Amino acid sequence: MDADHFVQWFRQASPYINAHRGKTFVVLFGGEAVEADSFSSLIHDLALLHSLGIRLVLVHGARPQVEARLREAGRNLRYVNGLRLTDGEDLRYVKQAIGRVRIRIEARLSLGIANSPMHGAQLRVVSGNLITARPLGIRDGIDYGFTGEVRRIDDRAIRLWLEQDAIVLLSPLGYSPTGEIFNLSAEDVATATAIALHADKLLVLSEGLELRDPGGQPIRELSPGDAERLLVESPALTEDHARYLRQALRVGQAGVRRVHLLNRRLNGALLLELFTRDGVGAMVAADRYEGLRSATIDDVGGILERIQPLEEDGTLVRRSRERLEMEIDQFSVLERDGTIIGCAALYPFPKEHLGELACVAVQPAYRNRGRADALLQFIERQARTQGLQRLFVLTTRTAHWFRERGFEPAEVADLPMQKQALYNWQRRSKVFIKTL
């Protein structure tokens, strides 16, 4: 990475560093991640998140390790509805396997040798009897034995440890008030923990490929409604993806606003998802992540950032900050995760039932993806609600774009008299009008 690229990336990441500081994230990863050659990199990334002030609760799985230990002991692997049947003898080996995985993770998080990404981290990792469990019992005539489900998470104790700057590590084991131990699903533990803590995010590092739409394109953002439709309408959805989407819907309904589904095999997936605007995974967002709205005075800086490059190359007429502040009520903005990525303005001429569409600008990284069309449709709806019957636009460089969207060539004489008086004959902008 060259110096300029690094500086640009670091500056773009700074809003996310500030936004995530002090927030609580639950991170779920399977036993496969622990066995992978890239596990050290994942640990380094988790240590980095902690150093940036993020409160971390880590939930690990251990399915491959448990299965390997059971096979070593000559035990049969028995699954019903995706859940392992665990008798008393199996539980002995399950505890051994999960204990070894937890110790291995704790050891990696304790590294602090010089010349390594962990140097100086001095992480404190806490685990314990933080999960109260109960048996699944007998279902459809099947006795699940010591396979259980989460009954309660000791969220008070977890919060106290997080406030003490510790990382909390949870294993897929739970304890009953009678002293019994139950084998749990790591997903169940992560879901219950995120809900109990009212976590800001649940991040799931999955083993499958990234989530894609029916057309094969990567999905980066879903509303709860989108997730529900995908579960019903997408026959190609894998069992893992369906399970994660149901998990996301459950925690979303309980108040966790964002769930991120990430491909564990992608190097740096956590960092790319959390510190870049578009991320690399699929996010199920219960709140608005990207949307159109009317501008406020607080948006002036973001609008200027969008329009200044187009003013400098002559595409747009220059506007001073003072003028923009005075006309802010005429502007609409397209906001993505707190950043203005597009804007447009509507100047009404009620007497003539005409409106001027002006200042259409979209950040280069988001062009050719339908954002400008969304802005145009938003402005058209606003114009109709104001009783306007036509929109006009003055342009020097983007005539083809407006022609493709129903704007017809017109003359300066077709403009409202007030606008004709302000027309810049040196600029010689072309006039286009669209009937709404």
Number of C-alpha atoms within 10 A of each C-alpha: 6 6 8 9 10 11 12 10 13 14 11 14 17 12 15 16 16 11 12 19 15 16 13 21 22 24 21 22 23 20 19 17 20 22 13 13 9 15 17 17 14 22 20 19 19 20 21 16 20 19 15 14 16 22 27 23 28 21 24 27 27 25 19 15 21 23 18 16 19 20 13 10 12 9 14 11 14 11 11 9 5 8 14 21 20 22 13 11 12 21 20 12 22 24 18 13 20 23 16 14 21 21 11 13 18 18 11 14 21 18 18 15 11 9 7 10 17 21 12 11 17 13 18 14 19 15 16 11 13 21 24 19 24 22 22 17 14 10 8 5 7 11 15 20 19 23 24 27 24 27 15 18 21 14 18 12 12 22 17 11 18 20 12 11 18 19 24 22 21 24 25 27 27 29 21 18 9 6 8 13 21 26 28 25 24 24 20 15 26 29 22 22 27 27 21 19 20 18 22 20 21 30 25 25 21 20 17 15 15 19 21 16 13 14 6 8 10 15 16 18 19 19 18 20 12 12 20 15 11 18 18 11 11 13 9 12 17 14 10 13 20 18 14 18 23 16 18 28 22 16 25 23 12 15 16 24 19 22 29 26 25 25 21 25 17 15 13 16 18 24 17 16 19 20 19 16 16 15 18 23 26 22 26 26 22 20 12 13 16 16 13 18 14 18 22 14 12 10 19 19 13 17 27 17 15 21 23 18 14 17 15 11 9 13 17 20 15 14 14 10 13 10 10 17 16 11 16 19 15 18 24 25 26 25 20 16 13 15 15 24 23 28 30 24 24 24 17 18 18 13 8 13 16 24 29 21 22 20 26 20 26 23 16 10 8 12 13 10 9 10 19 21 13 15 23 20 12 18 24 22 13 16 23 15 10 15 13 21 17 18 24 25 22 21 20 13 12 11 18 10 12 18 14 9 11 13 21 15 15 16 10 18 10 13 22 18 13 9 14 12 10 8 15 10 8 6 11 12 16 16 20 22 24 20 13 14
